[in-house]
Amino acid sequence: MEMQMSKVHQTTYNAIFQHPIAQNLQWHDVRSMLNALTDVTEEHNGNLKFMRNGEVLMLHPHKHKDLSDIKELMQIRYFLERSSDPIWTVKKDSFFTMPFHFTNDLGLLYLKL
């Protein structure tokens, strides 16, 4: 799947990873960002199933405009972390790979070992 993130998607993505986590995110923006980053299907019960790189996130669509539930935002953050593409890979005989990358508040890239 090819990732296509707009500036709005990138802003939403960054807000999910800011510390402390943003509490003024719009459900529409979060869903739009997830639609751009994942394969999404709607289940028969109305839940949305987001799939990316073998990881799955199930969410119930919000009727409210705001997405302010910290627990749910953390689930989205962890899903994005777990499903991120490796920024580099090591040969098969090596002892580790780097599956996660993050930016801090200054925009500096760091790696989670």
N, C-alpha and C positions, 0 to 999 in steps of 0.2 A: 504494500500500500504506500502510495506517495503522500508525504505529509505536506499540506498546504495551509499555512497559518498566516492570517492577515495581521495587521497591526493590532486590531481589537483582540484577536485571539491571543497574541503575544502578551498584551497587557493583562488579560484575564489569567493566562498561565502564570505570569510573574506575580500577580496578586495572590494566587493560591499558594505560592512558595514564599511569600514574604513573612517575616517574623515581627510582631505577632501576625497570625493569619488574618487576612482581610475579612471583615464581616459585612461588607456592603456590596457583595457581588450579586449581579442579576442572574437569575436562573437561565434566561434566554442566552446570555453571553457564555455561561459555563457550558450549556448544551451545545451551542454553536461551535465552541472550541473543541469539545469532545467529538462532535461530528466530523470536524476537520482532521482530528488525530487518530480516530479509531474507525472500526467497522461497527455499525450500530444496528440493532434489530429491536423491534418492539415485540414484547412477549404478549401472549393472549390475555394476561392479567393487567396489561398496561405498563408494566415495568419496562425500563429501557436496559438493554444489555449492550455494554460497550466492550469491544474486544480489540486487543492490540498486543502483538508479539507474544501470543500465548497466554496473556493475562486477561481476566474478565472482571468487569465492574457492573453490578446491578444497581440501578437507581429507580426510585419511583418518581415520575415527573411531578414537579411542583405546580400547584395551582396559584401560589403566591409569586409575586414578582421577585422578591429577594431570596437569596440562598444564604441564610445566616447560621445554619446549624453547624457548629464547629466540628462535631463528630463526622458529619457527612463530608464537609470540606476536607477533613483529614483523610477520609477514605479515598477521596478523589486524588489528593496529593500522593498518597502511598501507591495508588494504582498507577499514576503517571511516573513515579519513581521506578516501580517494578517493571513497567512495560517500556521504559525508554530504550532507545537504540544504543548499543555500545558506541562510545566515541572513538574507541580504537580496540583492536583485538590482538591477542597474542597467539603465536603459533600453538598448535595442538600440544606439543611437548612442554610448554610453559606451565607454571603452576597457578596462574590466575588470569582473569580478564577484568576489564573495568566497565561494568554495566551501567553505572550511574555517574552523572555529572550534574553539578549545581552551580548557581551563581549566588554570590552573597549580595548584601545591600549595595555594595560599591560596584557591582557588575563584574566582579572578578570570578573567573572560572576556577573551581576547585573540584577535586575528585574524592569520592567517598570510597575508602578502602575497606 
